[in-house]
């Protein structure tokens, strides 16, 4: 059997026409949709009919044709049966979790997550919904197994952890989760095209589309992909988390993201290529760089075994400057003097974005939690862009390193 290829899967799915025969997806901005026969309306509201069930579209907060197609396109990239998009990555995560869990249920989660997800699991969901969360080092499979309980509803991890860049052993995690009749949710924001969690055993994949999927830092969005049954449950008019909580993605934005997906493989390849060059050069200078594409990375072989090698090891690397003050000074030099990139949160942009995670995207975590996760105060996360030449950007990096007396 031929191995799954995300770019071929997307190409096969996209071969359809717009509403009027155009080669591009049509934008449907209607908030409500005509039902041709009155007898159809009750069937739609009871979930017996819909866009794929002999019915039609109903209302903009429910399925929208443009948003629906984008969800199918991302599902194709991930090798999933279905998908639907939401207004942010956090809304996608929250909807998926709330769809699976009820008050008092138990979750096992990686202790190294994006700060917003950590706050959702550590504070919001326990306080508002009574959910219980056990935190584990997701790379320690024995600890994961020990944290699971009869009645654990889900196991949650990032395919590549933010910001430590540890790689999740998705097949092993899926085996553990399914042994306890739990679902495995993987946040694949860092590694679209590179890892295909559904194909590796995950049940549900979420993305912040704001990042690599979109690639231009101008659209905020999220997506959930998984089985048709699960995605349909999210949109159920009576109990669907995406339907009832209302994090609707604007169809105009869905169109814009859809038009960028055909370039995703090219973009990820170039992000990875440049991250690999920078990581290798920094490592050659004996600087504390972390990148899964380096031979000495703890999960280098795991990523090679699980990933699609043609897309590289991702567009993110980290460099530990030793202290918050040194990290801030280094980023100031890179942005304000050398024009290397932008001191900003987020990632997956065509320009380089850099931030000290402990002071920004991981700041929702306590000092103890950050220490347990291995997030140091001086750790700078680089989402490497692809503007300018590699040599131009490396010269700028060298200049900042010399200014910091890190190299001669």
C-alpha positions as a Python dict, from the first residue, in 0.01 Angstrom:
ca = {
    (1, 'X'): (0, 0, 0),
    (2, 'X'): (137, 341, -96),
    (3, 'X'): (228, 560, 207),
    (4, 'X'): (-1, 850, 285),
    (5, 'X'): (109, 1170, 109),
    (6, 'X'): (-57, 1488, 244),
    (7, 'X'): (12, 1695, -68),
    (8, 'X'): (-141, 1432, -298),
    (9, 'X'): (-441, 1395, -68),
    (10, 'X'): (-503, 1771, -80),
    (11, 'X'): (-462, 1780, -459),
    (12, 'X'): (-720, 1505, -501),
    (13, 'X'): (-967, 1678, -271),
    (14, 'X'): (-927, 2024, -430),
    (15, 'X'): (-1013, 1905, -781),
    (16, 'X'): (-1363, 2051, -783),
    (17, 'X'): (-1524, 2359, -933),
    (18, 'X'): (-1653, 2679, -780),
    (19, 'X'): (-2023, 2758, -776),
    (20, 'X'): (-2018, 2897, -1131),
    (21, 'X'): (-1750, 2670, -1272),
    (22, 'X'): (-1456, 2880, -1154),
    (23, 'X'): (-1127, 2713, -1071),
    (24, 'X'): (-1132, 2865, -720),
    (25, 'X'): (-1357, 2807, -421),
    (26, 'X'): (-1667, 3029, -412),
    (27, 'X'): (-1730, 3257, -114),
    (28, 'X'): (-2074, 3209, 39),
    (29, 'X'): (-2151, 3501, 270),
    (30, 'X'): (-2519, 3430, 340),
    (31, 'X'): (-2611, 3404, 706),
    (32, 'X'): (-2918, 3194, 630),
    (33, 'X'): (-3012, 2950, 356),
    (34, 'X'): (-3331, 2875, 166),
    (35, 'X'): (-3508, 2549, 240),
    (36, 'X'): (-3696, 2457, -76),
    (37, 'X'): (-3960, 2246, 95),
    (38, 'X'): (-4106, 2323, 438),
    (39, 'X'): (-4111, 1954, 531),
    (40, 'X'): (-3730, 1949, 521),
    (41, 'X'): (-3684, 2201, 804),
    (42, 'X'): (-3770, 1967, 1096),
    (43, 'X'): (-3533, 1702, 961),
    (44, 'X'): (-3246, 1952, 955),
    (45, 'X'): (-3313, 2068, 1311),
    (46, 'X'): (-3333, 1711, 1436),
    (47, 'X'): (-3005, 1619, 1266),
    (48, 'X'): (-3165, 1381, 1019),
    (49, 'X'): (-3068, 1595, 718),
    (50, 'X'): (-2781, 1826, 630),
    (51, 'X'): (-2530, 1913, 357),
    (52, 'X'): (-2416, 1552, 331),
    (53, 'X'): (-2738, 1389, 448),
    (54, 'X'): (-2993, 1467, 180),
    (55, 'X'): (-3074, 1811, 320),
    (56, 'X'): (-2923, 2154, 273),
    (57, 'X'): (-2738, 2430, 455),
    (58, 'X'): (-2930, 2599, 735),
    (59, 'X'): (-2762, 2893, 909),
    (60, 'X'): (-2422, 3063, 914),
    (61, 'X'): (-2338, 2951, 1267),
    (62, 'X'): (-2402, 2594, 1156),
    (63, 'X'): (-2236, 2468, 836),
    (64, 'X'): (-2129, 2734, 585),
    (65, 'X'): (-2034, 2603, 238),
    (66, 'X'): (-1702, 2792, 214),
    (67, 'X'): (-1594, 2706, 568),
    (68, 'X'): (-1711, 2349, 513),
    (69, 'X'): (-1487, 2306, 208),
    (70, 'X'): (-1186, 2448, 393),
    (71, 'X'): (-1245, 2195, 670),
    (72, 'X'): (-1251, 1916, 414),
    (73, 'X'): (-928, 2043, 258),
    (74, 'X'): (-744, 2041, 591),
    (75, 'X'): (-892, 1700, 670),
    (76, 'X'): (-744, 1580, 340),
    (77, 'X'): (-401, 1713, 441),
    (78, 'X'): (-429, 1529, 772),
    (79, 'X'): (-568, 1208, 624),
    (80, 'X'): (-891, 1245, 824),
    (81, 'X'): (-1249, 1177, 718),
    (82, 'X'): (-1389, 1519, 809),
    (83, 'X'): (-1308, 1860, 954),
    (84, 'X'): (-1459, 2194, 1037),
    (85, 'X'): (-1308, 2533, 1107),
    (86, 'X'): (-1358, 2781, 1389),
    (87, 'X'): (-1263, 3136, 1475),
    (88, 'X'): (-938, 3051, 1658),
    (89, 'X'): (-713, 2767, 1758),
    (90, 'X'): (-827, 2796, 2119),
    (91, 'X'): (-1192, 2765, 2018),
    (92, 'X'): (-1106, 2449, 1822),
    (93, 'X'): (-928, 2299, 2124),
    (94, 'X'): (-1201, 2397, 2370),
    (95, 'X'): (-1478, 2267, 2145),
    (96, 'X'): (-1308, 1931, 2091),
    (97, 'X'): (-1243, 1882, 2463),
    (98, 'X'): (-1592, 1989, 2571),
    (99, 'X'): (-1750, 1763, 2311),
    (100, 'X'): (-1576, 1460, 2462),
    (101, 'X'): (-1600, 1545, 2832),
    (102, 'X'): (-1868, 1609, 3088),
    (103, 'X'): (-1847, 1743, 3443),
    (104, 'X'): (-1606, 1545, 3661),
    (105, 'X'): (-1432, 1363, 3376),
    (106, 'X'): (-1058, 1303, 3376),
    (107, 'X'): (-798, 1424, 3124),
    (108, 'X'): (-431, 1330, 3097),
    (109, 'X'): (-228, 1604, 2931),
    (110, 'X'): (128, 1678, 2836),
    (111, 'X'): (284, 1919, 3085),
    (112, 'X'): (442, 2116, 2800),
    (113, 'X'): (179, 2307, 2605),
    (114, 'X'): (106, 2646, 2456),
    (115, 'X'): (30, 2875, 2750),
    (116, 'X'): (-331, 2936, 2649),
    (117, 'X'): (-402, 2564, 2636),
    (118, 'X'): (-229, 2519, 2971),
    (119, 'X'): (-450, 2787, 3130),
    (120, 'X'): (-760, 2627, 2979),
    (121, 'X'): (-671, 2289, 3129),
    (122, 'X'): (-519, 2405, 3458),
    (123, 'X'): (-766, 2675, 3559),
    (124, 'X'): (-1065, 2736, 3334),
    (125, 'X'): (-1201, 2385, 3272),
    (126, 'X'): (-1152, 2258, 3630),
    (127, 'X'): (-1318, 2568, 3775),
    (128, 'X'): (-1600, 2606, 3523),
    (129, 'X'): (-1664, 2245, 3426),
    (130, 'X'): (-1524, 2035, 3709),
    (131, 'X'): (-1280, 1852, 3482),
    (132, 'X'): (-981, 1682, 3643),
    (133, 'X'): (-644, 1712, 3469),
    (134, 'X'): (-331, 1506, 3534),
    (135, 'X'): (-7, 1651, 3397),
    (136, 'X'): (267, 1422, 3263),
    (137, 'X'): (591, 1431, 3071),
    (138, 'X'): (447, 1307, 2743),
    (139, 'X'): (786, 1162, 2645),
    (140, 'X'): (776, 931, 2948),
    (141, 'X'): (537, 660, 2833),
    (142, 'X'): (552, 487, 3171),
    (143, 'X'): (434, 809, 3339),
    (144, 'X'): (158, 848, 3080),
    (145, 'X'): (37, 494, 3146),
    (146, 'X'): (46, 550, 3521),
    (147, 'X'): (-165, 866, 3492),
    (148, 'X'): (-442, 696, 3295),
    (149, 'X'): (-747, 577, 3486),
    (150, 'X'): (-1058, 380, 3409),
    (151, 'X'): (-1285, 659, 3298),
    (152, 'X'): (-1012, 886, 3156),
    (153, 'X'): (-1182, 1048, 2857),
    (154, 'X'): (-890, 1186, 2665),
    (155, 'X'): (-514, 1206, 2633),
    (156, 'X'): (-387, 1539, 2499),
    (157, 'X'): (-50, 1637, 2353),
    (158, 'X'): (118, 1858, 2095),
    (159, 'X'): (287, 1675, 1809),
    (160, 'X'): (591, 1897, 1869),
    (161, 'X'): (580, 2066, 2207),
    (162, 'X'): (572, 2442, 2241),
    (163, 'X'): (842, 2560, 2304),
    (164, 'X'): (1066, 2267, 2401),
    (165, 'X'): (1030, 2093, 2061),
    (166, 'X'): (995, 1745, 2211),
    (167, 'X'): (822, 1513, 1965),
    (168, 'X'): (525, 1303, 2078),
    (169, 'X'): (539, 929, 2008),
    (170, 'X'): (190, 937, 1861),
    (171, 'X'): (149, 563, 1785),
    (172, 'X'): (254, 470, 2140),
    (173, 'X'): (26, 737, 2292),
    (174, 'X'): (-265, 617, 2077),
    (175, 'X'): (-211, 261, 2196),
    (176, 'X'): (-218, 374, 2560),
    (177, 'X'): (-525, 595, 2513),
    (178, 'X'): (-724, 329, 2332),
    (179, 'X'): (-637, 68, 2592),
    (180, 'X'): (-830, 285, 2840),
    (181, 'X'): (-1109, 360, 2591),
    (182, 'X'): (-993, 723, 2577),
    (183, 'X'): (-946, 949, 2274),
    (184, 'X'): (-610, 1093, 2170),
    (185, 'X'): (-616, 1461, 2068),
    (186, 'X'): (-304, 1598, 1902),
    (187, 'X'): (-237, 1967, 1839),
    (188, 'X'): (-44, 1962, 1509),
    (189, 'X'): (6, 2338, 1476),
    (190, 'X'): (387, 2316, 1466),
    (191, 'X'): (412, 2034, 1212),
    (192, 'X'): (153, 2041, 930),
    (193, 'X'): (268, 1822, 639),
    (194, 'X'): (559, 1697, 853),
    (195, 'X'): (350, 1474, 1081),
    (196, 'X'): (14, 1312, 1006),
    (197, 'X'): (-123, 1225, 1353),
    (198, 'X'): (-449, 1072, 1229),
    (199, 'X'): (-251, 830, 1015),
    (200, 'X'): (-38, 750, 1321),
    (201, 'X'): (-333, 659, 1541),
    (202, 'X'): (-465, 988, 1683),
    (203, 'X'): (-843, 1026, 1694),
    (204, 'X'): (-867, 1404, 1664),
    (205, 'X'): (-627, 1671, 1538),
    (206, 'X'): (-655, 2043, 1609),
    (207, 'X'): (-465, 2334, 1459),
    (208, 'X'): (-431, 2701, 1512),
    (209, 'X'): (-479, 2796, 1145),
    (210, 'X'): (-336, 3134, 1241),
    (211, 'X'): (12, 2984, 1217),
    (212, 'X'): (166, 2772, 939),
    (213, 'X'): (-161, 2670, 771),
    (214, 'X'): (-235, 3032, 684),
    (215, 'X'): (123, 3158, 680),
    (216, 'X'): (72, 3534, 658),
    (217, 'X'): (-13, 3637, 1018),
    (218, 'X'): (-328, 3810, 895),
    (219, 'X'): (-602, 3556, 978),
    (220, 'X'): (-699, 3408, 1315),
    (221, 'X'): (-863, 3068, 1287),
    (222, 'X'): (-875, 2710, 1410),
    (223, 'X'): (-974, 2368, 1282),
    (224, 'X'): (-1079, 2029, 1422),
    (225, 'X'): (-1042, 1716, 1210),
    (226, 'X'): (-1133, 1356, 1286),
    (227, 'X'): (-1404, 1105, 1208),
    (228, 'X'): (-1721, 1214, 1028),
    (229, 'X'): (-1921, 1113, 1336),
    (230, 'X'): (-1715, 1334, 1565),
    (231, 'X'): (-1720, 1639, 1339),
    (232, 'X'): (-2095, 1601, 1290),
    (233, 'X'): (-2134, 1586, 1669),
    (234, 'X'): (-1953, 1919, 1702),
    (235, 'X'): (-2216, 2076, 1475),
    (236, 'X'): (-2521, 1909, 1633),
    (237, 'X'): (-2795, 2165, 1688),
    (238, 'X'): (-2871, 2032, 2037),
    (239, 'X'): (-2534, 1930, 2185),
    (240, 'X'): (-2264, 2045, 1943),
    (241, 'X'): (-1985, 2252, 2099),
    (242, 'X'): (-1900, 2440, 1779),
    (243, 'X'): (-2265, 2500, 1698),
    (244, 'X'): (-2385, 2609, 2042),
    (245, 'X'): (-2081, 2803, 2164),
    (246, 'X'): (-2069, 2988, 1834),
    (247, 'X'): (-1700, 3031, 1738),
    (248, 'X'): (-1790, 3078, 1372),
    (249, 'X'): (-1517, 3141, 1113),
    (250, 'X'): (-1598, 3412, 861),
    (251, 'X'): (-1629, 3259, 510),
    (252, 'X'): (-1416, 3536, 361),
    (253, 'X'): (-1130, 3430, 587),
    (254, 'X'): (-1193, 3065, 506),
    (255, 'X'): (-1149, 3149, 139),
    (256, 'X'): (-818, 3327, 206),
    (257, 'X'): (-676, 3033, 400),
    (258, 'X'): (-797, 2792, 132),
    (259, 'X'): (-606, 2983, -136),
    (260, 'X'): (-281, 2946, 64),
    (261, 'X'): (-305, 2573, 135),
    (262, 'X'): (-168, 2463, -206),
    (263, 'X'): (157, 2638, -112),
    (264, 'X'): (180, 2483, 234),
    (265, 'X'): (416, 2203, 134),
    (266, 'X'): (652, 2449, -35),
    (267, 'X'): (641, 2681, 265),
    (268, 'X'): (702, 2408, 520),
    (269, 'X'): (995, 2276, 318),
    (270, 'X'): (1159, 2619, 307),
    (271, 'X'): (1090, 2694, 674),
    (272, 'X'): (1252, 2361, 763),
    (273, 'X'): (1546, 2410, 530),
    (274, 'X'): (1634, 2743, 687),
    (275, 'X'): (1579, 2624, 1044),
    (276, 'X'): (1811, 2331, 973),
    (277, 'X'): (2085, 2562, 840),
    (278, 'X'): (2063, 2797, 1139),
    (279, 'X'): (2050, 2513, 1391),
    (280, 'X'): (2353, 2340, 1238),
    (281, 'X'): (2555, 2663, 1230),
    (282, 'X'): (2463, 2752, 1588),
    (283, 'X'): (2549, 2400, 1702),
    (284, 'X'): (2886, 2424, 1524),
    (285, 'X'): (2955, 2730, 1743),
    (286, 'X'): (2879, 2521, 2055),
    (287, 'X'): (2574, 2732, 2139),
    (288, 'X'): (2275, 2579, 2323),
    (289, 'X'): (2042, 2539, 2024),
    (290, 'X'): (1753, 2292, 2013),
    (291, 'X'): (1610, 2163, 1686),
    (292, 'X'): (1466, 1818, 1607),
    (293, 'X'): (1661, 1808, 1281),
    (294, 'X'): (1991, 1790, 1470),
    (295, 'X'): (2136, 1444, 1526),
    (296, 'X'): (2177, 1505, 1900),
    (297, 'X'): (1813, 1603, 1959),
    (298, 'X'): (1640, 1357, 2193),
    (299, 'X'): (1365, 1287, 1941),
    (300, 'X'): (1561, 1312, 1615),
    (301, 'X'): (1519, 945, 1526),
    (302, 'X'): (1155, 942, 1640),
    (303, 'X'): (1072, 1231, 1406),
    (304, 'X'): (1254, 1062, 1120),
    (305, 'X'): (1053, 746, 1182),
    (306, 'X'): (713, 913, 1213),
    (307, 'X'): (742, 1213, 983),
    (308, 'X'): (736, 1286, 613),
    (309, 'X'): (1106, 1357, 568),
    (310, 'X'): (1066, 1559, 250),
    (311, 'X'): (919, 1845, 456),
    (312, 'X'): (1206, 1854, 705),
    (313, 'X'): (1194, 1895, 1081),
    (314, 'X'): (990, 2212, 1114),
    (315, 'X'): (1039, 2585, 1105),
    (316, 'X'): (1111, 2643, 1475),
    (317, 'X'): (1431, 2626, 1677),
    (318, 'X'): (1527, 2761, 2018),
    (319, 'X'): (1840, 2917, 2162),
    (320, 'X'): (1899, 2948, 2536),
    (321, 'X'): (2063, 3282, 2621),
    (322, 'X'): (2087, 3193, 2991),
    (323, 'X'): (1873, 3471, 3139),
    (324, 'X'): (1567, 3681, 3062),
    (325, 'X'): (1783, 3993, 3041),
    (326, 'X'): (2021, 3839, 2789),
    (327, 'X'): (1733, 3703, 2584),
    (328, 'X'): (1566, 4045, 2570),
    (329, 'X'): (1888, 4220, 2474),
    (330, 'X'): (1959, 3964, 2201),
    (331, 'X'): (1612, 4002, 2049),
    (332, 'X'): (1636, 4382, 2067),
    (333, 'X'): (1960, 4372, 1867),
    (334, 'X'): (1819, 4133, 1610),
    (335, 'X'): (1503, 4337, 1554),
    (336, 'X'): (1603, 4699, 1604),
    (337, 'X'): (1960, 4705, 1474),
    (338, 'X'): (2005, 4410, 1240),
    (339, 'X'): (1647, 4377, 1106),
    (340, 'X'): (1667, 3999, 1134),
    (341, 'X'): (1302, 3955, 1230),
    (342, 'X'): (1026, 4072, 1460),
    (343, 'X'): (1003, 4049, 1838),
    (344, 'X'): (650, 3912, 1840),
    (345, 'X'): (450, 3610, 1950),
    (346, 'X'): (293, 3361, 1709),
    (347, 'X'): (473, 3158, 1443),
    (348, 'X'): (451, 3030, 1087),
    (349, 'X'): (490, 3378, 931),
    (350, 'X'): (700, 3442, 620),
    (351, 'X'): (914, 3677, 832),
    (352, 'X'): (1104, 3551, 1136),
    (353, 'X'): (920, 3589, 1467),
    (354, 'X'): (1104, 3557, 1799),
    (355, 'X'): (1000, 3561, 2162),
    (356, 'X'): (1123, 3453, 2505),
    (357, 'X'): (863, 3187, 2582),
    (358, 'X'): (884, 3212, 2962),
    (359, 'X'): (791, 3581, 2939),
    (360, 'X'): (526, 3544, 2669),
    (361, 'X'): (354, 3238, 2521),
    (362, 'X'): (425, 3018, 2825),
    (363, 'X'): (371, 3288, 3089),
    (364, 'X'): (36, 3141, 3194),
    (365, 'X'): (235, 2858, 3353),
    (366, 'X'): (373, 2887, 3707),
    (367, 'X'): (748, 2894, 3762),
    (368, 'X'): (728, 2538, 3894),
    (369, 'X'): (534, 2422, 3588),
    (370, 'X'): (782, 2588, 3352),
    (371, 'X'): (1074, 2433, 3535),
    (372, 'X'): (909, 2090, 3515),
    (373, 'X'): (853, 2139, 3142),
    (374, 'X'): (1211, 2254, 3085),
    (375, 'X'): (1124, 2610, 2982),
    (376, 'X'): (1412, 2833, 3091),
    (377, 'X'): (1388, 3213, 3140),
    (378, 'X'): (1645, 3281, 2868),
    (379, 'X'): (1498, 3046, 2608),
    (380, 'X'): (1428, 3229, 2281),
    (381, 'X'): (1194, 3063, 2033),
    (382, 'X'): (1258, 3142, 1667),
    (383, 'X'): (996, 3082, 1401),
    (384, 'X'): (1227, 3122, 1105),
    (385, 'X'): (1095, 3303, 799),
    (386, 'X'): (1198, 3273, 438),
    (387, 'X'): (1242, 3634, 330),
    (388, 'X'): (1590, 3752, 235),
    (389, 'X'): (1872, 3514, 154),
    (390, 'X'): (1998, 3260, 405),
    (391, 'X'): (2340, 3424, 405),
    (392, 'X'): (2194, 3769, 467),
    (393, 'X'): (1998, 3645, 767),
    (394, 'X'): (2290, 3441, 901),
    (395, 'X'): (2520, 3746, 880),
    (396, 'X'): (2266, 3937, 1089),
    (397, 'X'): (2251, 3653, 1342),
    (398, 'X'): (2632, 3642, 1364),
    (399, 'X'): (2644, 4016, 1423),
    (400, 'X'): (2406, 3987, 1718),
    (401, 'X'): (2600, 3690, 1859),
    (402, 'X'): (2923, 3894, 1845),
    (403, 'X'): (2754, 4190, 2013),
    (404, 'X'): (2653, 3955, 2295),
    (405, 'X'): (3011, 3820, 2316),
    (406, 'X'): (2881, 3472, 2238),
    (407, 'X'): (3123, 3428, 1946),
    (408, 'X'): (3449, 3595, 1844),
}
